[in-house]
Amino acid sequence: MDYFKNDINKQYFQCDYMEGAHPEILKRLMETNMEKTPGYGKDDYCDRAKAKILEACHCPDGEVHLMVGGTQTNSTVISAILRNYEGVISADTGHINGHESGAVEYTGHKVLALPNVDGKLVAADVKKYVEDFYANPTHEHVVWPGMVYISHPTEGGTLYTKAELEALRAVCDEYKLPLFLDGARLGYGLVADGTDVTLDFIAKVCDVFYIGGTKVGAFCGEAVVCNKKGYLPHFFSTIKQHGALLAKGRFLGIQFETLFTDNLYFKIARHAVDMAMKLKKGFADKGYEFAMDSATNQQFIILNDEQFERLSQIAVFELWERLGDGRTVVRFCTSWATREEDVDALLAQI
Ligand SMILES: Cc1ncc(COP(=O)(O)O)c(C=O)c1O
């Protein structure tokens, strides 16, 4: 794979959606390009993709809906679940709270942000929030907690453990709150070293979750999985109402069918994680500090001003947070498309 029109003197680690799509997807799209199929996802490719996803999730009673992007998926799912006086509980660092231009709020629902611990929402904090809500004699005047949103991996690249997800599930069961997991980068979390969380476990513990394609090899696409058929009644129409129903729906079906054939999704995610671990070790060996201990494809490194200026000359990365003391947190991302020689070239210069 060659990069075109980039600065050839720089290594690119800005995000995990800088390239087009995995060549296998491109090949399938080319092979099927002139076929005529029904629109709006009512085609065989979508049917097969959905069947393969449910099989991978060990979730025969579930249902899959293919959508285009993460923000769209979050706001559409969340607004489909909530009643009009309810809000969604999220970690303060949750993507819906900080990076979606108020997309959830735009649907009329408040994001109820709780402090994160290592980027995660803690079950005991959710329980306390809901208990405090009901203990308030005037709670009917307040936005009701209507569901719980988490992402896996989190914004900081950290991962929930099975026990942490079970604890969240227990609180959700106690207070009848649906649990929704944003898996925009799910592949990179599922293949990380040391994780005990599997796809079928996620399908059991969450009411709804999605498998991100956009950041894991697809041109675009997010596969929403409900672990019971009809969990989101008439969700097809809800997607349409949100302007999120792709007319040429097979574009998503072909991509997900390809990703869930021969384990491609997991293989390419593992490549990204391997590259991230190499990058992490290279920075650590040179004494760089990390803002989070991430086992996934996003690495958050703390740079002083001199390092920031110097690395900006040789690499493209994302400015994450100015710490206000002359240090800056930056994000280096690897992806399914990251070339090992680019990681080596970067590490040779840091
Ligand atoms: C965890 C998470 N969810 C959702 C999104 C939103 O995806 P999109 O940019 O496709 O709307 C992102 C994007 O970075 C993300 O990191």
The ligand as an ORCA input file, in Angstrom:
! r2SCAN-3c Opt
* xyz 0 1
  C     -16.240      5.823     20.696
  C     -16.757      6.608     19.528
  N     -18.070      6.620     19.278
  C     -18.578      7.316     18.257
  C     -17.778      8.035     17.397
  C     -18.396      8.864     16.322
  O     -18.182      8.373     15.084
  P     -18.374      9.283     13.781
  O     -17.222     10.199     13.736
  O     -18.415      8.252     12.687
  O     -19.663      9.996     13.904
  C     -16.386      8.048     17.611
  C     -15.515      8.806     16.706
  O     -14.356      9.011     16.907
  C     -15.875      7.327     18.711
  O     -14.566      7.347     19.001
*
